[in-house]
Amino acid sequence: MSLAGGSHREARTLLVVADNADTQTVILEHARAQGHSVISAATPALGLSTFDATKPDIVITDLFLPEQDGVMLVKQIHQRRPTCPVLLLTDAGQAESTIAGLRAGALEYVEQPIHQDAFAQVLNRAIHSLPVSVDDAPGVERLEYVLVMGLDPGHVESTVVWLIQGTAMGLMEARQVHLRAALQELVMNAVEHGCLELRYHDKIEAMAKDQYDDLIRQRRQESRFRDRRVTIRAIYDKRQRVLTYRIADEGKGFNWKVRVASRHDVCPTGDASGRGIFLAHSFFPDISYNDRGNEVTLTVPLG
């Protein structure tokens, strides 16, 4: 789990996306004086690739008018990592573009020419907005999140990304990758095969005819499915050093005992739910189900 409130004493990495050398110099000098490191990019395109490669703590970007490429960069960063603070570099008279940038996900803005005192205040607010691990929150022994999501498979990936960022940033990067893959499979199973009762054969046939979206839309509109939801509970137990995810759907369940009995066998290529269970068990053996088979519990040791 993560909480807002990063320490201002910790050194941070800033990505500055601006084509103005003077602006970069001012930010560089101030950041280094505070013990932070700075990476520079001259264009939004280079800034995005640098963001993906270096994973900075904070991004500071020009608006790059008149095309407003800076606003698009803010949107892309917010989609990739919503917890990353983005600061806008603006000029007087750019109120409309500044508002667009803030609505796209930017946290704050700094007017140019940059004054160090004003910049320091904005940067400190960005630093304090950074998430920190619950391990750094004294006195907290247990945290729980409850998410209720609808039945749009297109939202599964972003939901899982949010879960990883909100609950598992303390894990090693490779472990995060495994957890993300396992959660995506299990949540997708809960949406498609659980709540919507979509059979693998029907899904593959619809995809082959480029009718998958139509099939999902039709299922979601049916009276027996449309009010169903998937509930995800994430529990961080600090004392037990364990992270638990419970994913429940409102479908009729399935014969999980057969799946678990054969979990060490490579799943058949024609079985999507079997693939999800096989992957999840491969990464995290401590998986269990309720009797009905419509709730799966995934346990991740933190030690």
Summary of the structure (lengths in Angstrom):
residues: 303
radius of gyration: 22.7
end to end distance: 14.7
largest distance: 66.5
contacts: 944
relative contact order: 0.11
helix: 45%
strand: 21%
